[in-house]
Amino acid sequence: MYVIGVWVYMKMTRGKNWVGRLVSWAFVVVLLGIYCADRFSPPPESMTEVAQTGLIATAITILWVWWFDRNRGVV
């Protein structure tokens, strides 16, 4: 499902500049790396650790997607 979602997004939009082209692919690679790391890492020590990491990761993800999506246009 992840691969199909990436394929549809990349097919329906085009990068306007280097940010729209390269940074969007970097995001795809980082998300895949995070998924693989999550599958093979030990469970978290506490719920506080989960909450803090989730809040920080969500903020970074939203800003990153906002940045490269502004530099992509619909085909």
Secondary structure as the mmCIF struct_conf table of DSSP 4:
data_model
#
loop_
_struct_conf.conf_type_id
_struct_conf.id
_struct_conf.beg_label_comp_id
_struct_conf.beg_label_asym_id
_struct_conf.beg_label_seq_id
_struct_conf.end_label_comp_id
_struct_conf.end_label_asym_id
_struct_conf.end_label_seq_id
HELX_RH_AL_P HELX_RH_AL_P1 TYR A 2 MET A 12
STRN STRN1 THR A 13 GLY A 15
BEND BEND1 LYS A 16 ASN A 17
HELX_RH_AL_P HELX_RH_AL_P2 TRP A 18 TRP A 18
HELX_RH_PI_P HELX_RH_PI_P1 VAL A 19 VAL A 23
HELX_RH_AL_P HELX_RH_AL_P3 SER A 24 PHE A 40
BEND BEND2 SER A 41 SER A 41
HELX_LH_PP_P HELX_LH_PP_P1 PRO A 42 PRO A 44
BEND BEND3 GLU A 45 GLU A 45
HELX_RH_AL_P HELX_RH_AL_P4 MET A 47 ASP A 69
TURN_TY1_P TURN_TY1_P1 ARG A 70 ASN A 71
STRN STRN2 ARG A 72 VAL A 74
#
